[in-house]
Amino acid sequence: MVKIENLVKEYSGRRVIDIKNLNVNDGEILAVAGANGSGKTTLLRITSGLMKADSGFVEAQGKILFMPQQSYAFRGSLKDNLLIGLNGKDKKGEVEEILESMELKHLSDKKAVSLSGGELQRLALCRLLIRPCSLLLLDEPTSSCDARGTELVVDAVKKYVEKHGCTVIMATHSPIVAAKCADRMIILNDGGIEADGEPGEVMNDPSSEWAKSFIKDWRT
Amino acid sequence: MDSFKQAFDLLFSFDRELLRIIGVTLRMSFFSTAVSCIIGLPLGTLLGTHSFRGKAFVKKLINTLMGLPPVVAGLIVYFLFTHYGPLGKLNMLFTVRVMVVAQCLLITPVVTALTSSFVEERARPVIDTAKGMGLSGRKTLFLTLSESRGMLSSVVLNAFGRSIAEVGAVSIVGGNIQWKTRVMTTAIMLETNKGNFSFALALGIILLIIAFAVNAAASFTVKEKSDG
């Protein structure tokens, strides 16, 4: 379980995270929605340990993996990218399988820097999904993907959760991803939680006027 | 054109004094670049990746030191190592070692500032991605260095370029002593003062050839590695 309490983060006097209490259960996929600058990325970076909060705490046990918003292609082929920090011999079959599942197998020997934005984003996700973890943090994992790419990412995340039973927190700008992938959804506004519930419920019956207006804009 | 011809004649005459000057120049530049990079690369990485109290002041200080005039650096080191200075007992004045010290004072801030701005802008995605993959600090550092080698090599070459072309500080602390501390730049200065302009220009051309050869060798090495 991930426990977040009284979490505060400010940039130059502007409060970007102000979360009183947020618990995410084991095996749960939580979608974090919100406008630009609402604190989604900051929340994920603090949870991953890449950034320190000004106050409050995040409690998460086990191995945490984090996919940043900007996907990076390391030198070498797609296979090389997947095997960074792993034993190549043990993982050979898994590498092929995971690249196949993301429809990247035909590019496996190509240089990763030659990939398109959507392909690179799928590769970045593959690099994480080849490792087991207890908490997977994804910062807009489908922002560069087309409809097919989005579908592949959603399926891969769901399968990974089924296999490893891990918790997922995913920032997203896509209502489709939230609806198809998440068990629960929160909407952030100025760093605070404006709505919290099952995605269909939050999207169809937002709890506040602000959330209603956000969902309306979001869907269009 | 005469100067070019003279430069090549001089270079291929294997004149003992010229070879000695080239040797001292390369030795001094190599060690001052190495020491500056040993200090400046980790310091720049630290500045680029960590936030701490007084960071803005440290950055301003480094930026100010980047503009330190070489003669002032030479003068500071001269006072430190002169017989009545705090380090006078080391008896290092007018040696290549003290020339390296003076050059480090000039080059380390450059290496630190360039590394810091590079790490802040360009290495951040590598570090975030590697840490996000759950890699250890050591593996993250290795990966960051490996991914940044092109940029880091340009920082090192920049430092080497500054070192090999510097004249003010080394002439003050080195004294331009024949067979001992004379380097290409101080030799050029001497020949110019003597009115031997074409010989001075020939030495300048040789200096450029050396700088070009070192740059080409370094670029070739980096390209070889990245292709492999």
Interface residues (C-beta under 8 A of the other chain):
Chain A: S48 G49 L50 K63 I64 L65 F66 M67 P68 Q70 S71 Y72 F74 R75 I84 G85 A124 R127 L128 R131 C133 L137
Chain B: P125 V126 D128 T129 A130 K131 G132 M133 G134 L135 K139 L143 S146 E147 S226
